[in-house]
């Protein structure tokens, strides 16, 4: 998630999955009565269907090589096919798309993909191995937001229908990375004609913000990062499942207005409603309520120079046992779940719900007594101007403060603007921090960042060598191929983290999407939120 320095600013970046609320007053003639707009199609006697979708925009570009914002990934999924994809909302198994099959070497260093025959770009030209090599190398070498996805990966054309990805170290997560819309395959000839290169001298972004050079089910009709994006169906789409909607209008709308629009039929999809907002939605409007992939957590700094209190293992134990997890779920609303570990529930290696930490007030009080710290006081830092799935961090911080007071720990709340709070968090200066993490890609490898000496571990003052057994488990997991073995390794890692690590996983807030009764087939996806091409109509 945006909390890591390898991407732009922390809270903008994982925006993966973060609906940052941007207000936008937008007007567009839409459908009435909550049903799909139907008009005569051009050049024929049939009909065209328009879908109007409201979202709180986090959008900078439509160029796959630079696109890593949540709204951008929705658009990218519609415009560009990837080598692999996921079926529905399942992220546990990558399936073929532009590649008809793939095979990973036993050492995890080589991934071989056989390309599908018959796939075409929107101009009718075939998708080739050369297009794949150009597109993936361009993402890696542009040094844009998604470049890290292919760090250290070499892409080569083996023959006209085969592409090989190789790395010096094992990359078992690569099949889970390739479905990301940022790795959409471009028509290399067209992109090169408009200044495209596979390095930082590339100048194709302006063109790609106004036209599609992909093989996906839609093309760009118009694109504006602050108001709305209009997609039109690709008449030459090669896929077997043709989109139901011939036009999709995605508008930048604040969440409260999204609710009003979908209720009165001015839109057919509202993407960013909070748990409280969906309570008042009429029963005739379908609502998807599911846990998001974002994990809200506490970190307790292990550097004695930052805090002699939180670096005391008994104090960390007391915090872990003292939090009222069910109370936090009540604040978060329907669809939210307790996070049993740092890996969210829908990913490979997630802990089962029954292994989640349970509140133990007496155990927490005993841990405080055993710590030797008299009247422990801790400062809790968190962003004051950020919402996650429509939720503010302030009520959670206040509830945690009250929970820990019951067990003998005084918590001083220290909210701050995200820029200020983020600096302290990144630089490992917080005593106790309240943050969240969303996956860069849906694979547990991304969560090795929580181990000693890694990105988030260091933010908790947890230096390399602090837990050698845990680090060894992490090294083994990073190089292991095979889902069954990997699942057990990540289970072991999280159990150790829950027992003695400096992180306390709290909740996964709900993702709430409301649609008109006419819309079918909507499934929340933790990478691209929603696949507009998969939506149907009654």
C-alpha positions, -999 to +999 in steps of 0.1 A: +000+000+000+009+036-001+029+032+030+061+023+013+087+046-001+092+028-034+061+044-048+051+081-049+036+093-016+023+067+008-013+074+010-018+079-027-002+047-037-023+019-025-048+036-031-050-004-045-076-003-028-081+030-010-111+051-018-097+086-009-126+110-009-123+137-035-153+159-040-165+165-075-197+182-087-205+163-118-235+164-141-243+139-168-275+128-183-280+094-169-306+068-165-338+072-146-356+049-123-325+029-116-326+010-149-301+009-177-302+036-203-311+023-237-308+043-269-306+035-306-272+024-316-254+041-345-255+025-378-279-003-369-313-012-357-302-025-323-298-008-290-269+004-270-267+003-232-249+029-210-237+022-175-231+051-152-207+044-123-198+068-095-164+066-078-142+088-056-114+093-081-078+083-074-067+088-110-037+102-127-033+085-160-046+058-184-011+048-194-005+013-181+032+019-176+024+048-152-010+037-138-012+025-102-042+043-087-075+025-078-097+043-103-070+039-130-069+001-124-106-001-130-101+017-163-070-003-172-088-036-167-113-025-193-088-012-218-059-037-217-058-075-215-030-090-194-012-123-199-029-138-169-060-128-149-082-139-121-117-155-124-144-134-106-133-123-072-109-153-066-073-142-062-059-176-051-053-189-086-041-170-117-058-182-149-049-177-186-059-146-206-036-135-234-014-164-224-031-197-229-008-215-204+021-208-181+047-229-163+070-219-135+104-236-130+109-256-098+134-230-085+109-201-091+134-182-113+118-188-147+082-183-159+073-195-194+041-183-210+026-197-242+006-169-260-030-174-272-035-174-309-062-151-324-061-123-298-062-088-315-058-052-306-086-027-311-072-018-345-075-055-356-038-063-356-027-095-338-012-095-303+024-108-307+053-119-285+071-086-295+042-066-281+044-085-248+082-080-245+079-043-253+050-037-229+065-055-199+100-039-204+083-005-208+066-009-174+098-020-157+121+006-173+099+037-173+105+039-135+069+048-130+046+038-100+042+002-111+078-004-122+086-022-089+063-051-100+089-063-124+121-053-106+149-077-115+128-095-141+141-100-176+116-105-204+125-123-236+108-137-267+116-174-270+097-178-303+067-163-320+043-178-294+064-180-263+077-154-238+100-161-208+104-141-176+135-148-157+151-135-125+182-141-105+163-148-073+131-169-070+099-150-078+070-174-070+047-144-068+051-135-105+019-154-117+000-133-091+016-101-103+009-105-140-029-100-138-024-064-126-038-040-152-006-020-150+009-049-169-016-047-197-002-055-232+001-026-256+001-024-294+038-017-296+037-004-332+010+022-324+027+032-292+061+037-308+045+058-335+033+081-307+067+085-289+066+052-269+098+037-258+108+010-233+128+035-211+125+068-193+125+088-226+090+076-234+065+102-245+034+082-252+014+091-221-005+119-237-016+097-266-026+069-242-047+093-222-069+099-252-068+066-271-066+029-264-037+008-277-049-024-261-068-056-268-094-051-240-132-050-243-133-012-242-116+018-257-113+054-244-139+079-257-129+107-233-106+109-203-105+135-175-087+128-142-109+152-122-144+148-136-152+117-157-140+090-180-161+076-208-154+041-223-169+028-255-171-009-265-143-022-286-161-036-317-132-058-326-128-074-292-115-109-296-128-124-263-156-149-262-176-129-236-187-096-252-195-067-229-232-060-222-227-022-219-217-004-251-207+027-231-195+031-195-194+065-178-172+067-147-178+099-127-159+115-098-185+118-071-182+122-033-196+092-014-226+108+001-237+120-034-230+085-048-257+072-024-282+097-036-275+092-072-279+054-071-311+057-051-327+081-075-315+063-106-289+089-118-263+062-117-263+024-117-232+017-095-219+035-064-184+022-054-174+040-023-201+039+004-192+034+041-209+008+063-231+035+078-241+048+044-253+015+031-276+010+061-302+033+046-300+019+010-334+005-001-337-032-001-344-033-038-309-021-046-283-050-045-254-043-022-221-061-021-207-061+014-174-078+017-142-074+036-117-053+017-081-064+013-069-036+035-056-046+070-057-019+097-030-026+123-011-012+153+027-012+154+046-010+187+081+005+182+109-019+192+136+007+193+144+015+230+157+049+218+122+057+205+102+041+234+113+023+264+077+013+269+066-002+236+100-019+232+091-039+263+077-073+251+052-075+280+037-041+270+032-054+235+016-085+248-007-062+270-017-041+240-024-073+219-046-087+246-062-055+257-077-044+224-115-050+220-115-064+185-153-069+184-158-033+195-137-021+166-158-042+142-189-025+155-174+008+146-163-004+111-198-016+102-213-046+083-190-066+061-159-058+081-140-087+097-113-091+123-079-095+107-065-128+120-031-119+107-013-094+085-023-113+054-060-105+045-085-133+045-089-137+007-052-143+000-032-175+000-017-181+034-043-161+054-050-175+089-084-189+096-108-167+115-106-189+146-069-182+150-075-144+154-064-129+187-091-126+213-094-100+240-081-110+274-084-082+299-070-101+329-042-114+307-034-079+296-034-065+332-010-093+342+013-085+313+014-048+324+023-059+359+050-083+346+065-055+324+080-037+354+068-004+338+049+017+363+019+035+349+029+030+312+020+059+289+022+056+251+016+082+224-006+068+195+000+085+161-023+082+131-034+103+101-062+128+109-072+137+073-075+102+057-105+079+053-104+042+045-135+027+029-152+059+041-140+054+077-120+079+098-091+067+120-102+090+149-130+068+163-107+037+162-080+055+180-104+067+207-118+032+212-082+017+215-074+045+240-104+035+261-096-003+257-060+001+270-070+024+298-090-006+312-059-027+314-036+000+329-021+017+299-025+054+292-027+063+256-022+099+244-037+105+210-015+123+185-034+127+152-017+146+125-020+155+088-011+125+067+022+141+054+034+147+090+022+114+104+036+095+074+071+109+079+072+097+115+058+063+105+083+058+076+112+070+096+104+046+125+098+074+150+063+064+163+058+048+197+025+033+187+011+038+152-023+031+137-020+024+100-032+001+073-016-020+045-032-030+012-016-056-011+005-044-041-004-077-056-025-106-042+002-128-030+016-134+005+051-125-006+041-089-003+037-093+035+072-103+041+077-066+045+065-070+081+095-091+091+126-078+109+148-056+088+121-053+060+101-022+051+074-023+077+095-041+102+120-012+102+091+013+107+084-005+139+121-003+149+125-040+143+160-045+130+174-073+109+185-101+133+158-093+159+142-127+153+165-150+133+140-179+133+113-157+118+137-142+092+147-177+082+111-187+077+106-156+056+136-164+034+123-199+029+088-186+020+102-161-005+120-189-025+094-217-023+073-227-052+041-246-047+009-233-031+005-260-004+040-255+010+038-217+007+005-217+025+020-235+055+050-213+056+030-181+057+007-196+083+037-203+105+051-168+099+018-151+109+014-173+140+049-162+151+041-126+144+009-128+164+028-144+193+058-121+196+059-096+168+054-058+172+023-057+150-013-061+161-037-068+132-071-053+139-097-053+112-104-055+075-129-027+068-158-036+045-160-027+008-195-016+001-208-014-035-244-006-044-260-012-078-293-006-095-316-036-096-309-039-133-271-046-129-259-081-126-226-099-122-208-075-099-181-090-078-156-070-058-120-076-067-091-065-045-069-055-074-092-038-099-123-033-076-147-041-104-145-056-139-169-034-158-168-058-188-182-086-166-213-066-156-246-077-171-281-062-173-316-076-165 
